[in-house]
Amino acid sequence: MRKIIVLSLSIVTIAILSLNSFAQTDDTQIVRGQLVCVQIDEMGQASVSKEFTECTGLLYLLGVDGDLYSLHGSQEEIEKIKQNSKSRMGYRLPLRLKGKTVGHQRAWQLYTPSLELEENSIKTTVTGTVLCVFPNQKEGSVRPKIADGPCNEAKPHAHFIQTDDGEIYALHGTLEDVVSIEKNPKRENVTLTGILKANESGWILYVN
């Protein structure tokens, strides 16, 4: 089901965009933020790590502005980003990354300028558990959590789905599509249909 998409160069952009649209920046920009990995541990639970060498799950960038972005690029690019992410006294220093952004505050996505969003996509249906990803600016980290009910009234945050076979996909889409997921009180055994994109450095499911 997975296809490798060859991308090129750095990553990340930031934009203050309307929350009632699915927006895309046309210009490459630079933003600073903390690199965080969310992956499934040996117990099958979503765990967070700021200090990692391998990330088999999703990379997020917690911007200095407080916004949270799922980070996507080729394996080569992601490896370069991780190598450039230095630590000091147990604290991963902020990165300055270049690229573009699509989405809104409830589903920001950062990607390389060469990524063609309409190419190499697969329509699919997945079933699993939907988790909220809350940014913690003070700790420079994120907190994945299974909500005990609708989360649409919570502070804007990201989401991913953990499938029954242990895969995780960042959830993106229009504000209306994302809010419809947030309003659903059911969080486990949820079935979502959408377009699967990106590659093994960060899978994306655009719900529809």
PyRosetta script that sets phi, psi and omega in degrees:
from pyrosetta import init, pose_from_sequence

init()
pose = pose_from_sequence("MRKIIVLSLSIVTIAILSLNSFAQTDDTQIVRGQLVCVQIDEMGQASVSKEFTECTGLLYLLGVDGDLYSLHGSQEEIEKIKQNSKSRMGYRLPLRLKGKTVGHQRAWQLYTPSLELEENSIKTTVTGTVLCVFPNQKEGSVRPKIADGPCNEAKPHAHFIQTDDGEIYALHGTLEDVVSIEKNPKRENVTLTGILKANESGWILYVN")
pose.set_psi(1, -25.1)
pose.set_omega(1, -176.6)
pose.set_phi(2, -88.9)
pose.set_psi(2, 139.1)
pose.set_omega(2, 176.2)
pose.set_phi(3, -127.8)
pose.set_psi(3, 135.7)
pose.set_omega(3, 179.2)
pose.set_phi(4, -81.9)
pose.set_psi(4, 126.7)
pose.set_omega(4, 177.9)
pose.set_phi(5, -104.8)
pose.set_psi(5, 124.6)
pose.set_omega(5, -179.8)
pose.set_phi(6, -81.4)
pose.set_psi(6, 117.4)
pose.set_omega(6, -179.8)
pose.set_phi(7, -113.7)
pose.set_psi(7, 176.6)
pose.set_omega(7, 176.9)
pose.set_phi(8, -146.1)
pose.set_psi(8, 144.7)
pose.set_omega(8, 171.0)
pose.set_phi(9, 72.5)
pose.set_psi(9, -166.6)
pose.set_omega(9, -165.9)
pose.set_phi(10, -67.7)
pose.set_psi(10, -154.4)
pose.set_omega(10, -175.9)
pose.set_phi(11, -161.1)
pose.set_psi(11, 151.7)
pose.set_omega(11, 159.3)
pose.set_phi(12, 104.4)
pose.set_psi(12, 138.0)
pose.set_omega(12, 179.9)
pose.set_phi(13, -150.4)
pose.set_psi(13, 166.3)
pose.set_omega(13, 178.8)
pose.set_phi(14, -139.2)
pose.set_psi(14, 144.9)
pose.set_omega(14, 179.2)
pose.set_phi(15, -151.3)
pose.set_psi(15, 144.0)
pose.set_omega(15, 174.9)
pose.set_phi(16, -96.6)
pose.set_psi(16, 105.1)
pose.set_omega(16, -169.9)
pose.set_phi(17, -124.1)
pose.set_psi(17, 159.7)
pose.set_omega(17, 179.6)
pose.set_phi(18, -63.7)
pose.set_psi(18, 140.3)
pose.set_omega(18, -179.0)
pose.set_phi(19, -79.8)
pose.set_psi(19, -7.4)
pose.set_omega(19, -178.2)
pose.set_phi(20, -102.7)
pose.set_psi(20, 25.8)
pose.set_omega(20, 178.5)
pose.set_phi(21, -148.1)
pose.set_psi(21, 161.1)
pose.set_omega(21, 173.2)
pose.set_phi(22, -98.8)
pose.set_psi(22, 103.1)
pose.set_omega(22, -166.8)
pose.set_phi(23, -103.7)
pose.set_psi(23, 155.4)
pose.set_omega(23, 177.5)
pose.set_phi(24, -138.5)
pose.set_psi(24, 133.6)
pose.set_omega(24, 175.9)
pose.set_phi(25, -85.6)
pose.set_psi(25, 141.4)
pose.set_omega(25, -179.6)
pose.set_phi(26, -92.2)
pose.set_psi(26, -23.8)
pose.set_omega(26, -176.5)
pose.set_phi(27, -100.3)
pose.set_psi(27, 143.8)
pose.set_omega(27, 174.4)
pose.set_phi(28, -75.2)
pose.set_psi(28, 133.3)
pose.set_omega(28, -178.4)
pose.set_phi(29, -130.9)
pose.set_psi(29, 173.7)
pose.set_omega(29, 178.8)
pose.set_phi(30, -121.6)
pose.set_psi(30, 136.9)
pose.set_omega(30, 178.3)
pose.set_phi(31, -139.8)
pose.set_psi(31, 149.4)
pose.set_omega(31, 178.3)
pose.set_phi(32, -103.5)
pose.set_psi(32, 145.1)
pose.set_omega(32, 178.0)
pose.set_phi(33, -175.1)
pose.set_psi(33, 171.7)
pose.set_omega(33, 179.4)
pose.set_phi(34, -91.2)
pose.set_psi(34, 137.0)
pose.set_omega(34, 177.5)
pose.set_phi(35, -90.4)
pose.set_psi(35, 128.0)
pose.set_omega(35, -177.6)
pose.set_phi(36, -134.7)
pose.set_psi(36, 138.3)
pose.set_omega(36, 177.7)
pose.set_phi(37, -108.0)
pose.set_psi(37, 131.0)
pose.set_omega(37, 171.5)
pose.set_phi(38, -115.0)
pose.set_psi(38, 120.4)
pose.set_omega(38, -179.3)
pose.set_phi(39, -144.5)
pose.set_psi(39, 168.3)
pose.set_omega(39, -178.1)
pose.set_phi(40, -88.4)
pose.set_psi(40, 127.8)
pose.set_omega(40, -179.0)
pose.set_phi(41, -86.3)
pose.set_psi(41, -176.2)
pose.set_omega(41, -176.5)
pose.set_phi(42, -65.5)
pose.set_psi(42, -19.9)
pose.set_omega(42, 178.6)
pose.set_phi(43, -89.6)
pose.set_psi(43, 1.9)
pose.set_omega(43, 179.7)
pose.set_phi(44, 80.5)
pose.set_psi(44, 16.1)
pose.set_omega(44, -179.6)
pose.set_phi(45, -106.4)
pose.set_psi(45, 150.6)
pose.set_omega(45, 177.2)
pose.set_phi(46, -74.9)
pose.set_psi(46, 124.2)
pose.set_omega(46, -179.2)
pose.set_phi(47, -123.2)
pose.set_psi(47, 155.3)
pose.set_omega(47, -177.6)
pose.set_phi(48, -112.7)
pose.set_psi(48, 138.4)
pose.set_omega(48, 176.4)
pose.set_phi(49, -141.5)
pose.set_psi(49, 129.3)
pose.set_omega(49, 172.7)
pose.set_phi(50, -95.3)
pose.set_psi(50, -18.4)
pose.set_omega(50, 178.9)
pose.set_phi(51, -114.5)
pose.set_psi(51, 102.9)
pose.set_omega(51, -175.5)
pose.set_phi(52, -149.9)
pose.set_psi(52, 155.7)
pose.set_omega(52, 173.5)
pose.set_phi(53, -107.7)
pose.set_psi(53, -32.9)
pose.set_omega(53, 176.4)
pose.set_phi(54, -123.7)
pose.set_psi(54, 142.9)
pose.set_omega(54, 176.1)
pose.set_phi(55, -130.4)
pose.set_psi(55, 106.0)
pose.set_omega(55, -179.0)
pose.set_phi(56, -90.2)
pose.set_psi(56, 2.8)
pose.set_omega(56, -179.7)
pose.set_phi(57, -112.7)
pose.set_psi(57, -122.0)
pose.set_omega(57, -177.1)
pose.set_phi(58, -116.6)
pose.set_psi(58, 137.4)
pose.set_omega(58, 172.9)
pose.set_phi(59, -95.5)
pose.set_psi(59, 134.3)
pose.set_omega(59, 175.5)
pose.set_phi(60, -121.0)
pose.set_psi(60, 150.3)
pose.set_omega(60, 172.0)
pose.set_phi(61, -113.8)
pose.set_psi(61, 117.8)
pose.set_omega(61, 176.1)
pose.set_phi(62, -92.1)
pose.set_psi(62, 101.0)
pose.set_omega(62, -174.6)
pose.set_phi(63, -65.9)
pose.set_psi(63, 153.4)
pose.set_omega(63, 178.1)
pose.set_phi(64, -64.4)
pose.set_psi(64, -15.8)
pose.set_omega(64, 176.6)
pose.set_phi(65, -83.0)
pose.set_psi(65, -6.8)
pose.set_omega(65, 179.6)
pose.set_phi(66, 97.3)
pose.set_psi(66, -10.6)
pose.set_omega(66, 178.3)
pose.set_phi(67, -78.8)
pose.set_psi(67, 152.4)
pose.set_omega(67, -177.7)
pose.set_phi(68, -115.2)
pose.set_psi(68, 131.7)
pose.set_omega(68, -176.6)
pose.set_phi(69, -125.4)
pose.set_psi(69, 134.7)
pose.set_omega(69, 168.0)
pose.set_phi(70, -80.7)
pose.set_psi(70, 136.0)
pose.set_omega(70, -169.6)
pose.set_phi(71, -107.1)
pose.set_psi(71, 129.5)
pose.set_omega(71, -174.3)
pose.set_phi(72, -136.5)
pose.set_psi(72, 138.2)
pose.set_omega(72, 178.0)
pose.set_phi(73, -175.3)
pose.set_psi(73, -179.3)
pose.set_omega(73, 178.6)
pose.set_phi(74, -68.4)
pose.set_psi(74, 160.7)
pose.set_omega(74, 179.4)
pose.set_phi(75, -59.6)
pose.set_psi(75, -37.1)
pose.set_omega(75, 179.6)
pose.set_phi(76, -64.7)
pose.set_psi(76, -44.0)
pose.set_omega(76, -179.8)
pose.set_phi(77, -65.3)
pose.set_psi(77, -44.4)
pose.set_omega(77, -179.6)
pose.set_phi(78, -62.5)
pose.set_psi(78, -38.8)
pose.set_omega(78, 179.3)
pose.set_phi(79, -63.5)
pose.set_psi(79, -40.0)
pose.set_omega(79, 177.9)
pose.set_phi(80, -64.4)
pose.set_psi(80, -39.7)
pose.set_omega(80, 179.3)
pose.set_phi(81, -63.5)
pose.set_psi(81, -44.2)
pose.set_omega(81, 179.7)
pose.set_phi(82, -63.8)
pose.set_psi(82, -39.0)
pose.set_omega(82, 179.7)
pose.set_phi(83, -66.8)
pose.set_psi(83, -32.3)
pose.set_omega(83, 179.9)
pose.set_phi(84, -82.6)
pose.set_psi(84, -8.2)
pose.set_omega(84, -179.8)
pose.set_phi(85, -87.3)
pose.set_psi(85, 98.3)
pose.set_omega(85, -175.2)
pose.set_phi(86, -90.6)
pose.set_psi(86, 151.6)
pose.set_omega(86, 177.5)
pose.set_phi(87, -114.5)
pose.set_psi(87, 151.0)
pose.set_omega(87, 176.6)
pose.set_phi(88, -143.5)
pose.set_psi(88, 118.4)
pose.set_omega(88, -179.9)
pose.set_phi(89, 54.5)
pose.set_psi(89, 44.3)
pose.set_omega(89, 177.3)
pose.set_phi(90, 77.0)
pose.set_psi(90, 10.6)
pose.set_omega(90, -178.0)
pose.set_phi(91, -121.1)
pose.set_psi(91, 121.2)
pose.set_omega(91, 179.5)
pose.set_phi(92, -76.1)
pose.set_psi(92, 120.9)
pose.set_omega(92, -175.7)
pose.set_phi(93, -71.0)
pose.set_psi(93, 149.9)
pose.set_omega(93, 178.9)
pose.set_phi(94, -61.3)
pose.set_psi(94, 148.6)
pose.set_omega(94, 177.0)
pose.set_phi(95, -105.4)
pose.set_psi(95, 155.6)
pose.set_omega(95, 170.8)
pose.set_phi(96, -112.8)
pose.set_psi(96, 108.1)
pose.set_omega(96, -175.1)
pose.set_phi(97, -116.4)
pose.set_psi(97, 151.0)
pose.set_omega(97, -176.6)
pose.set_phi(98, -119.1)
pose.set_psi(98, 137.0)
pose.set_omega(98, 177.6)
pose.set_phi(99, 166.3)
pose.set_psi(99, -152.7)
pose.set_omega(99, -176.6)
pose.set_phi(100, -126.3)
pose.set_psi(100, 164.5)
pose.set_omega(100, -178.7)
pose.set_phi(101, -133.0)
pose.set_psi(101, 141.5)
pose.set_omega(101, 168.3)
pose.set_phi(102, -128.9)
pose.set_psi(102, 156.9)
pose.set_omega(102, 174.7)
pose.set_phi(103, 118.2)
pose.set_psi(103, -147.4)
pose.set_omega(103, -177.7)
pose.set_phi(104, -157.0)
pose.set_psi(104, -179.9)
pose.set_omega(104, -171.9)
pose.set_phi(105, -63.0)
pose.set_psi(105, -19.8)
pose.set_omega(105, 178.4)
pose.set_phi(106, -96.3)
pose.set_psi(106, 2.5)
pose.set_omega(106, 178.4)
pose.set_phi(107, -168.2)
pose.set_psi(107, 67.0)
pose.set_omega(107, 175.5)
pose.set_phi(108, -80.4)
pose.set_psi(108, 140.1)
pose.set_omega(108, 175.9)
pose.set_phi(109, -130.5)
pose.set_psi(109, 134.1)
pose.set_omega(109, 178.0)
pose.set_phi(110, -113.9)
pose.set_psi(110, 133.1)
pose.set_omega(110, -173.7)
pose.set_phi(111, -147.6)
pose.set_psi(111, 164.4)
pose.set_omega(111, -179.3)
pose.set_phi(112, -70.8)
pose.set_psi(112, 149.8)
pose.set_omega(112, -177.6)
pose.set_phi(113, -58.6)
pose.set_psi(113, -27.0)
pose.set_omega(113, -175.6)
pose.set_phi(114, -84.8)
pose.set_psi(114, -5.8)
pose.set_omega(114, -177.5)
pose.set_phi(115, -67.4)
pose.set_psi(115, 125.1)
pose.set_omega(115, 175.0)
pose.set_phi(116, -98.7)
pose.set_psi(116, 108.0)
pose.set_omega(116, -173.1)
pose.set_phi(117, -66.0)
pose.set_psi(117, -22.3)
pose.set_omega(117, -177.3)
pose.set_phi(118, -89.6)
pose.set_psi(118, -4.3)
pose.set_omega(118, -178.3)
pose.set_phi(119, -103.6)
pose.set_psi(119, 158.8)
pose.set_omega(119, 174.2)
pose.set_phi(120, 53.2)
pose.set_psi(120, 46.0)
pose.set_omega(120, 179.1)
pose.set_phi(121, -113.5)
pose.set_psi(121, 149.7)
pose.set_omega(121, -177.0)
pose.set_phi(122, -129.1)
pose.set_psi(122, 124.3)
pose.set_omega(122, 175.5)
pose.set_phi(123, -76.4)
pose.set_psi(123, 130.3)
pose.set_omega(123, -174.7)
pose.set_phi(124, -151.6)
pose.set_psi(124, 166.7)
pose.set_omega(124, 174.9)
pose.set_phi(125, -127.3)
pose.set_psi(125, 130.9)
pose.set_omega(125, -179.9)
pose.set_phi(126, -126.8)
pose.set_psi(126, 153.1)
pose.set_omega(126, 177.5)
pose.set_phi(127, -126.9)
pose.set_psi(127, 135.8)
pose.set_omega(127, 180.0)
pose.set_phi(128, 176.0)
pose.set_psi(128, -155.5)
pose.set_omega(128, -177.1)
pose.set_phi(129, -108.4)
pose.set_psi(129, 128.8)
pose.set_omega(129, 178.7)
pose.set_phi(130, -89.2)
pose.set_psi(130, 127.3)
pose.set_omega(130, 178.7)
pose.set_phi(131, -117.3)
pose.set_psi(131, 143.6)
pose.set_omega(131, 172.5)
pose.set_phi(132, -87.2)
pose.set_psi(132, 147.5)
pose.set_omega(132, 177.2)
pose.set_phi(133, -123.2)
pose.set_psi(133, 104.7)
pose.set_omega(133, -177.1)
pose.set_phi(134, -96.1)
pose.set_psi(134, 130.9)
pose.set_omega(134, 176.8)
pose.set_phi(135, -77.2)
pose.set_psi(135, 143.7)
pose.set_omega(135, 174.4)
pose.set_phi(136, -123.0)
pose.set_psi(136, 93.7)
pose.set_omega(136, -174.2)
pose.set_phi(137, -64.6)
pose.set_psi(137, -35.5)
pose.set_omega(137, -177.7)
pose.set_phi(138, -63.8)
pose.set_psi(138, -41.6)
pose.set_omega(138, -179.0)
pose.set_phi(139, -91.2)
pose.set_psi(139, -6.5)
pose.set_omega(139, -177.7)
pose.set_phi(140, 63.5)
pose.set_psi(140, 40.0)
pose.set_omega(140, -175.8)
pose.set_phi(141, -145.6)
pose.set_psi(141, -175.6)
pose.set_omega(141, 177.3)
pose.set_phi(142, -130.6)
pose.set_psi(142, 162.9)
pose.set_omega(142, -178.5)
pose.set_phi(143, -132.5)
pose.set_psi(143, 107.5)
pose.set_omega(143, 175.4)
pose.set_phi(144, -79.0)
pose.set_psi(144, 138.1)
pose.set_omega(144, -175.8)
pose.set_phi(145, -150.8)
pose.set_psi(145, 139.1)
pose.set_omega(145, 171.7)
pose.set_phi(146, -84.5)
pose.set_psi(146, 115.3)
pose.set_omega(146, -178.1)
pose.set_phi(147, -68.7)
pose.set_psi(147, 147.5)
pose.set_omega(147, 178.4)
pose.set_phi(148, -92.4)
pose.set_psi(148, 12.4)
pose.set_omega(148, 178.1)
pose.set_phi(149, 177.7)
pose.set_psi(149, -169.1)
pose.set_omega(149, 178.2)
pose.set_phi(150, -56.1)
pose.set_psi(150, 143.2)
pose.set_omega(150, -177.9)
pose.set_phi(151, -120.6)
pose.set_psi(151, 14.1)
pose.set_omega(151, -174.9)
pose.set_phi(152, -69.2)
pose.set_psi(152, -18.1)
pose.set_omega(152, 178.8)
pose.set_phi(153, -95.1)
pose.set_psi(153, -2.2)
pose.set_omega(153, 176.9)
pose.set_phi(154, -77.1)
pose.set_psi(154, 166.7)
pose.set_omega(154, 176.2)
pose.set_phi(155, -55.8)
pose.set_psi(155, 138.7)
pose.set_omega(155, -179.6)
pose.set_phi(156, -48.8)
pose.set_psi(156, 132.5)
pose.set_omega(156, -176.5)
pose.set_phi(157, -153.0)
pose.set_psi(157, 170.0)
pose.set_omega(157, -178.3)
pose.set_phi(158, -90.9)
pose.set_psi(158, 171.7)
pose.set_omega(158, 179.5)
pose.set_phi(159, -143.3)
pose.set_psi(159, 153.3)
pose.set_omega(159, 168.1)
pose.set_phi(160, -144.2)
pose.set_psi(160, 163.1)
pose.set_omega(160, 177.0)
pose.set_phi(161, -115.3)
pose.set_psi(161, 131.9)
pose.set_omega(161, 175.2)
pose.set_phi(162, -100.8)
pose.set_psi(162, 113.1)
pose.set_omega(162, -175.5)
pose.set_phi(163, -76.4)
pose.set_psi(163, 167.3)
pose.set_omega(163, -177.9)
pose.set_phi(164, -64.6)
pose.set_psi(164, -22.0)
pose.set_omega(164, 179.2)
pose.set_phi(165, -98.2)
pose.set_psi(165, 13.7)
pose.set_omega(165, 172.3)
pose.set_phi(166, 90.1)
pose.set_psi(166, 6.2)
pose.set_omega(166, 176.3)
pose.set_phi(167, -86.1)
pose.set_psi(167, 153.7)
pose.set_omega(167, 174.9)
pose.set_phi(168, -129.4)
pose.set_psi(168, 139.8)
pose.set_omega(168, -177.8)
pose.set_phi(169, -130.0)
pose.set_psi(169, 130.5)
pose.set_omega(169, 172.7)
pose.set_phi(170, -67.2)
pose.set_psi(170, 134.5)
pose.set_omega(170, -178.9)
pose.set_phi(171, -96.5)
pose.set_psi(171, 128.0)
pose.set_omega(171, 178.1)
pose.set_phi(172, -136.4)
pose.set_psi(172, 168.2)
pose.set_omega(172, -179.4)
pose.set_phi(173, 155.2)
pose.set_psi(173, -172.8)
pose.set_omega(173, 177.9)
pose.set_phi(174, -66.9)
pose.set_psi(174, 161.9)
pose.set_omega(174, 177.8)
pose.set_phi(175, -56.8)
pose.set_psi(175, -41.5)
pose.set_omega(175, -178.5)
pose.set_phi(176, -62.7)
pose.set_psi(176, -41.9)
pose.set_omega(176, -179.7)
pose.set_phi(177, -66.8)
pose.set_psi(177, -41.1)
pose.set_omega(177, -179.9)
pose.set_phi(178, -68.6)
pose.set_psi(178, -42.5)
pose.set_omega(178, 179.5)
pose.set_phi(179, -63.9)
pose.set_psi(179, -33.7)
pose.set_omega(179, 178.1)
pose.set_phi(180, -63.7)
pose.set_psi(180, -34.2)
pose.set_omega(180, 175.2)
pose.set_phi(181, -69.3)
pose.set_psi(181, -41.4)
pose.set_omega(181, -179.6)
pose.set_phi(182, -63.1)
pose.set_psi(182, -35.2)
pose.set_omega(182, -177.6)
pose.set_phi(183, -76.7)
pose.set_psi(183, -15.0)
pose.set_omega(183, -179.0)
pose.set_phi(184, -76.5)
pose.set_psi(184, 117.3)
pose.set_omega(184, -179.1)
pose.set_phi(185, -69.8)
pose.set_psi(185, -18.0)
pose.set_omega(185, 179.6)
pose.set_phi(186, -80.3)
pose.set_psi(186, 126.1)
pose.set_omega(186, -177.2)
pose.set_phi(187, -118.9)
pose.set_psi(187, -19.2)
pose.set_omega(187, 178.8)
pose.set_phi(188, -110.5)
pose.set_psi(188, 150.8)
pose.set_omega(188, -177.1)
pose.set_phi(189, 55.8)
pose.set_psi(189, 43.5)
pose.set_omega(189, 178.8)
pose.set_phi(190, -93.5)
pose.set_psi(190, 135.6)
pose.set_omega(190, 177.8)
pose.set_phi(191, -108.2)
pose.set_psi(191, 125.4)
pose.set_omega(191, -179.7)
pose.set_phi(192, -124.4)
pose.set_psi(192, 139.9)
pose.set_omega(192, 176.0)
pose.set_phi(193, -112.4)
pose.set_psi(193, 138.2)
pose.set_omega(193, 180.0)
pose.set_phi(194, -175.4)
pose.set_psi(194, -165.0)
pose.set_omega(194, -179.4)
pose.set_phi(195, -107.1)
pose.set_psi(195, 123.4)
pose.set_omega(195, 178.8)
pose.set_phi(196, -90.0)
pose.set_psi(196, 128.9)
pose.set_omega(196, -177.4)
pose.set_phi(197, -138.8)
pose.set_psi(197, 175.1)
pose.set_omega(197, 177.9)
pose.set_phi(198, 80.0)
pose.set_psi(198, -147.4)
pose.set_omega(198, -172.9)
pose.set_phi(199, -150.3)
pose.set_psi(199, -166.0)
pose.set_omega(199, -173.8)
pose.set_phi(200, -69.6)
pose.set_psi(200, -9.0)
pose.set_omega(200, 175.0)
pose.set_phi(201, -84.9)
pose.set_psi(201, -0.3)
pose.set_omega(201, 177.9)
pose.set_phi(202, 162.4)
pose.set_psi(202, 97.1)
pose.set_omega(202, -177.8)
pose.set_phi(203, -79.4)
pose.set_psi(203, 143.0)
pose.set_omega(203, -178.2)
pose.set_phi(204, -124.0)
pose.set_psi(204, 135.2)
pose.set_omega(204, 171.5)
pose.set_phi(205, -116.8)
pose.set_psi(205, 112.0)
pose.set_omega(205, 175.1)
pose.set_phi(206, -86.6)
pose.set_psi(206, 106.6)
pose.set_omega(206, -175.5)
pose.set_phi(207, -76.6)
pose.set_psi(207, 149.6)
pose.set_omega(207, 175.1)
pose.set_phi(208, -153.2)
pose.dump_pdb("model.pdb")
